[in-house]
Amino acid sequence: MTLPLRIAPSILASDFSKLGQEVADVVEAGADWVHLDVMDGHFVPNISFGPDVIKSLRRYTDAFFDCHLMIAPVDPYLEAFAKAGCDGITVHAEAGPHLHRSLQTIRSLGKKVGVTLNPATPVSVLEDVLDDVDLILVMSVNPGFGGQKLIPSALDKISRIKSLIGDRPIEIEVDGGITAETIGAARKAGANVFVAGSAVYKGANKNAYRDNISALLKAAEA
Ligand SMILES: O=C(CO)[C@@H](O)[C@H](O)COP(=O)(O)O
């Protein structure tokens, strides 16, 4: 099944001193989704922001909030992120303790359900949750920091996931090192949602963001 191509800028690369404006600007510049990287300093070696910040960002846009939770344990916080205004919530298969339970909880909260795999996690962990998810996020870097280079084995992983999901209308999202140079290969492999932090937020103003998103779209469609 072919799903729409979506650009999801990660606000991790934005200027946190004016986060609301940075979210509004990137949406005005053509972002399809806003990607929210939540980090706990435990599951990943960095700390970003939590549900209160997301709640305050909701005032700046109605765009889809694509929330990537890099936290463990994750279950105690799912309701707070749903209430904060996330539209989709993605949890790590590695975060545990019970992936299926986490996915069911997100579904019961009425949100789009996502699961993500770190670079070293095999595709086989998805086999028994395929009917419980709307989105699979393939990490093309080890999570925790923006500005890293895409790990090439992620491309083959995307292709294998594309075959595995068959006709199911599951979005395949890729995150890490997505630039005008790498997005084409990720699209060819089968991804339709592209998270990009540094490649979108470079230039630090709305016009630059528009040009950066256009460059990504052009490269993806080439
Ligand atoms: O989740 C993460 C990192 O953990 C990513 O969303 C990165 O923040 C993407 O940044 P770039 O590689 O596009 O700069």
The ligand as an SDF file (V2000), in Angstrom:
LIG
                    3D

 14 13  0  0  0  0  0  0  0  0999 V2000
   15.5640   10.7660   17.5610 O   0  0  0  0  0  0  0  0  0  0  0  0
   16.5230   11.3050   17.1040 C   0  0  0  0  0  0  0  0  0  0  0  0
   17.8220   11.1630   17.7770 C   0  0  0  0  0  0  0  0  0  0  0  0
   17.6460   10.3770   18.8810 O   0  0  0  0  0  0  0  0  0  0  0  0
   16.3930   12.0140   15.8200 C   0  0  0  0  0  0  0  0  0  0  0  0
   15.0790   12.5350   15.6490 O   0  0  0  0  0  0  0  0  0  0  0  0
   17.3500   13.0570   15.5170 C   0  0  0  0  0  0  0  0  0  0  0  0
   17.1160   14.1850   16.3120 O   0  0  0  0  0  0  0  0  0  0  0  0
   17.2980   13.4510   14.0610 C   0  0  0  0  0  0  0  0  0  0  0  0
   18.2600   14.4000   13.8610 O   0  0  0  0  0  0  0  0  0  0  0  0
   19.0560   14.5560   12.5050 P   0  0  0  0  0  0  0  0  0  0  0  0
   19.8590   13.3090   12.3090 O   0  0  0  0  0  0  0  0  0  0  0  0
   18.0220   14.7220   11.4340 O   0  0  0  0  0  0  0  0  0  0  0  0
   19.8700   15.7740   12.7390 O   0  0  0  0  0  0  0  0  0  0  0  0
  1  2  2  0
  2  3  1  0
  2  5  1  0
  3  4  1  0
  5  6  1  0
  5  7  1  0
  7  8  1  0
  7  9  1  0
  9 10  1  0
 10 11  1  0
 11 12  2  0
 11 13  1  0
 11 14  1  0
M  END
$$$$
